Amino acid sequence: MPNSTTVTEFLLTRFSDVWELRDLHAMLFLLMYLATLVGNLLITTVITFSWKLHTPMYFFIRNLSVLDMCYISVTVPKACVIFLLDDRTISMAGCAAQIFFVLAFATVELLFLTIMACDRYVAICQPLHYTVIMSPRVCVQMTLASVLSGLTHSGFHTGNTFRLPFCQSNVVHQFFCDMPSLLKLSCSETLNNEILIFITAVMIAGGCFVFIIMSYIHIFSTVLKFPIRGERGKAFSTCVPHILVVTVFLSSGAAVYVKPTSSSPTIQDMVTSVFYSIVPPFLNPIIYSLRNKQIKEAVKGVMRRKLFSGKR
C-alpha cells in the first residue's frame, strides 16, 4: 500500500472561489438564515401565548418551528464563515457533530411532517373522533418518539461512519459535513455503510412518504365530497403545499444520500443539498403558518396586547 497520512481535520468546499460570488453566496445564506429564525421564532411565540392555538395542529407546527431553527443553525453559520474567510477547516469532532445533528434533525423533520399529515387526515376524515385520537398525551408521545427515533438513527449512522479510517484526501466536496461526501474519503471498504444507508432510507423516508401519500389520498377523496366549493379550496390550499415540501425534501435528500459514492462530486450535489438542509426550514413558516388566517389574527392579537400593556 502507498504511504498515507491519517486525516485529523477536513476542508469544506465553497460554491466558488471568486470573491464577489463568495460574498453573494454568504449574503443569500445569511438572509435565508435570518428570515428562517425570525419567521419560526414569531410562530413559536404566537402559538405559545395564544390560547386559541393550543390545538394538536398548532402544537406540531410549533414543534416544527423549533426544530427548523435548530436544523438550519447546524450548517448555515459555518457555511457563511467558509464563504467569507480563507479558513475552510473543520475538526474531526466538528464534522461528526454536523453529521449527527443534520441527520437527526432531518429525520425528526420528516417524522413531524408525517405526523402533521396524520393530524390532517384525522381532522378531515374522522372529525368526530379527533379529540380522542389526537389527545394532548398522544401528541406528546408522538413528539418524543420522533425525537428519540431521530437521535437513534443519527447516532447509529454517525458512529458507523467515523469507525472508518480516513487517510486519503481531506477535502469534503460539500459546504457542510455529510455522510456521502465523507464516505468518498475513506481508505477502506464502504459498501456496508452504503447498504445500511440505502436500507434505512427506504424504511424511514420511503415509509413516511407512502404514509403521507395514502393520508392525502383519503383526504382528497373526502374533500371532493364537500358540498361547498370554498371548503374544498381551503382544504386543498392547506394540503398541496405540504405535499410539495415533502416531495422536494425527500427527492433532494435521496439524490444525495442514495447516489453511489463512486460518483464524482459536482456542484450540482452541493446545490441539491441546499434543498434538504436549508430550503425546508426557510419555507415551512410561509407554507404552514404565515399563510394561515388564525396565525395572522393571533399575531395581531399579541401585538395589540403588547402595545396596550406598553401604554399602561
Secondary structure, DSSP 8 states (H G I E B T S, - for coil): --------EEE---S---HHHHHHHHHHHHHHHHHHHHHHHHHHHHHHH-GGG-SHHHHHHHHHHHHHHHHHHHHHHHHHHHHHSS--EEEHHHHHHHHHHHHHHHHHHHHHHHHHHHHHHHHHH-GGGHHHHT-HHHHHHHHHHHHHHHHHHHHHHHHHHHTS-B-S--B-SSSS--HHHHHTTBSS--HHHHHHHHHHIIIIIIHHHHHHHHHHHHHHHHHTT-S-HHHHHHHHHHHHHHHHHHHHHHHHHHHHHSS-TTS---HHHHHHHHHHHTHHHHHHIIIIIIT-HHHHHHHHHHHHHHHHHHH-
